[in-house]
């Protein structure tokens, strides 16, 4: 049996009610055996006085990375993408597919389901094809369609699809929300032009996530509030935000944290270009060009996902919209706790997984060691130390 490993850090953030403070975590195999604040009662195996110890990041929405893409359905590509994101601290990932033909989606779900069953993926996310053509973003418009109950049933049959994003204004949209939620799958509202009242109806029908809030949806208005307002005000809904500094102004992140406390999940929405140099890539059926780290559809201004990793999201949240807080100060500690909530605790709760997203006894031994600049030093997944990652700008 693997002997316990005791890690002591200058700052421990558990993802619970305790504020960040010096503390320690004891790992035993793939589980956390004990957690405490202050100095441990025995000599630590790894003493990290200048480090920040946080739960592994949980990403609800990621299409690929490291030059590899989930929508291809290739398990080897999927593992390559996972390796890139794991090295940057994301220990739990939901693989997001994009709109495609019924046959292509069936094939991708079938080929990736083994990785879900083996525990490599937390599940699959169907982002489309039941999306509004007016808000298709980086989805091929020719593949969009109204929801078909029989197609939905076939895609959900394996039990490996964990979330479905759809536009409730489509013909049959509310019935599709009910079907998805009734199957025990998370129904998410996104890529939508639906008015406020219809999104309220979708939430009543069972929708529980807002997909990349503000992006690819009707804007917030003071007379017709639109989908973002409906998703923000309902306490049952988790709202995704792409906190990469490109998709949203940092002040919007702070606004959402203030207006929907404990309900913001930071997501990468990363595509294959994450962790790669600028160049040409593909997202599903569409060509993507990356310049200065920003992915756009070739020949267009439309943003095509991100090139971010989980540690980038974390640092952006801590930095905020004005002057970044000084490490070690109370303002910094509060910002770090909010970042842990958004990158780990809230998305884990949205997925209904109770053994990740927090550092508590009995939880999975998924944790990230950050330095004082919040760059990744070490990642543990299931108690195993992963290879260090190269630095990611941001």
MONOR-V737623 format. One record per residue. N is the residue number from 1. PSI is psi in whole degrees, 0 to 359 (NA if undefined). D_LAST is the distance of its C-alpha to the last C-alpha in whole Angstrom. Layout:
N PSI D_LAST
N PSI D_LAST
This chain:
1 140 40
2 129 37
3 154 37
4 152 35
5 126 31
6 121 31
7 128 27
8 137 27
9 154 24
10 332 24
11 123 22
12 128 23
13 110 22
14 341 24
15 5 23
16 205 26
17 339 28
18 135 28
19 158 25
20 136 23
21 165 25
22 140 26
23 188 27
24 158 28
25 134 28
26 125 31
27 138 30
28 104 34
29 231 33
30 14 31
31 159 31
32 122 30
33 323 34
34 154 33
35 141 31
36 164 31
37 158 30
38 202 31
39 141 33
40 162 34
41 5 38
42 168 37
43 130 36
44 150 32
45 332 31
46 112 28
47 122 27
48 71 24
49 334 24
50 10 21
51 161 19
52 122 18
53 121 20
54 163 19
55 153 20
56 144 19
57 149 16
58 118 19
59 114 18
60 346 20
61 98 19
62 132 18
63 346 19
64 191 18
65 163 16
66 27 17
67 3 19
68 157 21
69 135 22
70 320 24
71 342 26
72 337 28
73 5 29
74 117 29
75 325 29
76 319 28
77 319 25
78 318 24
79 325 24
80 318 22
81 318 19
82 320 20
83 319 19
84 312 16
85 325 15
86 320 17
87 338 16
88 15 12
89 352 14
90 108 16
91 349 20
92 124 21
93 140 21
94 118 23
95 120 23
96 129 23
97 171 25
98 169 26
99 136 29
100 183 32
101 159 36
102 319 37
103 318 38
104 319 35
105 318 33
106 318 36
107 315 36
108 317 32
109 316 33
110 317 35
111 329 33
112 348 30
113 328 33
114 324 34
115 330 30
116 313 30
117 331 34
118 356 32
119 6 30
120 324 27
121 147 26
122 350 26
123 183 28
124 148 27
125 119 26
126 102 28
127 90 26
128 174 29
129 12 32
130 67 33
131 160 31
132 129 32
133 332 32
134 346 31
135 41 28
136 340 27
137 233 24
138 36 23
139 142 26
140 116 29
141 331 32
142 345 35
143 354 34
144 146 34
145 165 37
146 151 38
147 139 38
148 117 41
149 323 42
150 322 43
151 317 40
152 315 38
153 319 41
154 318 40
155 330 37
156 352 37
157 322 40
158 341 38
159 12 36
160 347 33
161 124 31
162 340 30
163 146 28
164 124 30
165 131 28
166 164 31
167 118 32
168 344 35
169 349 37
170 156 38
171 122 41
172 9 41
173 313 38
174 323 39
175 324 41
176 320 38
177 314 36
178 319 39
179 315 40
180 310 36
181 323 36
182 336 40
183 4 39
184 17 36
185 146 33
186 123 31
187 127 31
188 143 28
189 127 29
190 170 26
191 59 27
192 148 29
193 16 31
194 140 34
195 166 35
196 309 34
197 324 38
198 324 37
199 325 34
200 317 36
201 321 38
202 322 36
203 318 35
204 330 38
205 349 39
206 359 36
207 137 33
208 3 30
209 142 26
210 116 25
211 129 23
212 75 19
213 137 21
214 329 22
215 134 20
216 41 23
217 160 26
218 141 28
219 161 27
220 131 28
221 157 31
222 345 33
223 314 36
224 97 35
225 332 32
226 183 31
227 324 30
228 318 27
229 317 29
230 320 31
231 326 28
232 322 27
233 345 30
234 120 32
235 351 31
236 350 32
237 133 29
238 132 25
239 126 22
240 141 19
241 135 16
242 95 13
243 52 11
244 0 8
245 0 8
246 311 11
247 333 14
248 149 14
249 141 14
250 331 13
251 330 17
252 321 18
253 314 16
254 323 18
255 316 21
256 318 21
257 324 21
258 324 23
259 339 26
260 62 25
261 135 25
262 13 24
263 7 24
264 124 20
265 115 19
266 131 15
267 151 15
268 323 13
269 32 15
270 145 14
271 189 16
272 338 17
273 351 15
274 131 12
275 8 12
276 159 14
277 165 14
278 149 15
279 200 18
280 136 21
281 179 21
282 147 23
283 106 22
284 240 26
285 357 28
286 146 26
287 140 24
288 138 21
289 130 19
290 124 16
291 128 15
292 36 12
293 4 10
294 127 12
295 126 15
296 152 18
297 137 22
298 127 23
299 8 25
300 170 24
301 357 21
302 124 21
303 136 18
304 73 18
305 193 16
306 173 12
307 19 10
308 161 8
309 171 9
310 324 11
311 329 9
312 314 5
313 315 8
314 311 10
315 323 7
316 321 7
317 316 11
318 321 12
319 327 10
320 197 13
321 355 14
322 235 15
323 123 15
324 139 13
325 148 16
326 130 17
327 138 17
328 348 20
329 161 22
330 322 23
331 321 20
332 316 18
333 318 20
334 319 20
335 320 17
336 318 16
337 320 19
338 322 18
339 320 15
340 317 17
341 314 20
342 327 17
343 347 16
344 298 19
345 311 22
346 312 22
347 326 22
348 318 24
349 320 27
350 324 26
351 348 27
352 25 30
353 116 29
354 359 30
355 15 29
356 167 25
357 350 23
358 153 25
359 93 26
360 155 29
361 135 32
362 344 33
363 163 30
364 142 28
365 68 27
366 112 23
367 159 21
368 133 17
369 117 18
370 150 14
371 184 15
372 339 15
373 1 11
374 27 11
375 148 10
376 128 12
377 313 16
378 146 18
379 134 19
380 131 22
381 124 23
382 33 27
383 354 27
384 134 27
385 127 24
386 162 22
387 145 21
388 155 17
389 154 14
390 156 13
391 144 9
392 128 6
393 153 4
394 NA 0
